[in-house]
Amino acid sequence: MSADGAASPPATPRVLVVDDEPQIVRALKVVLREAGFQAVPAETAAEALDAASVRPPDAAIIDLVLPDFDGIELTRRLREWSEMPIVVLSAIGEETQKVRALEAGADDYVTKPFGNRELVARLHAALRRAGGAGEEPKIVADGLEIDLAARVVRRDGELVHLTPIEFDLLRTLARNRGRLITHRKLLVEVWGPDYVDDIQPLRTHIARLRAKIEPDGSAAPRYVITDPGVGYRFAE
């Protein structure tokens, strides 16, 4: 509230941008400004930790390759005290690096070259998840309705019969809409820590789930999207 009683404008969300390539930082500053964010640049992991500790940002975009230590270690250190959304950005498309980043605490992973709209959409999705208040009783997405409390799923109004495992997979993915969930995390969430290496059964159950919820004749999955070798995400 301002001195004259008028409501103060909402604060501009601040996004920590960590990259040692000046041209990338300049481009991201423009992209973020046009999307309604304020970029807080840092060229090294040490600078990023200093900036985040002095005035914690609302989110972070972190390059994987930095001059002092990598973005995965930076993510891990930030996660020791912060729950802010973190998107890891890199030209490295190796599956193992994606998995390491996500398991270190990153919310998402975007590979260079990236589309500006995609990056902003991923950032918005991560911020929405971080600001969500409690679990939604129902999730509705493009004709698919998931009643979390009743464990009931309908597609275009028609009841879909899922097994308990299929429902638990769908619930885990849908509650993290837009977020890439690794095979390991899905296995731990649904089956438990003793099953972290059972990738083939997971793929089999995902295939059965898709056969039940995806529209007949669709050329590509509408709801459960695959990131090959890494995991799955529920479409935004």
Secondary structure, DSSP 8 states (H G I E B T S, - for coil): --TTS--------EEEEE-S-HHHHHHHHHHHHHTT-EEEEESSHHHHHHHHHHS--SEEEEES--SSS-HHHHHHHHHTT----EEEEES---HHHHHHHHHHT-SEEEESS--HHHHHHHHHHHHHHHH--S--SEEEETTEEEETTTTEEEETTEEE---HHHHHHHHHHHTTTT--EEHHHHHHHHT-GGGTT-HHHHHHHHHHHHHHHS-TT-SS-SSEEEETTTEEEE--
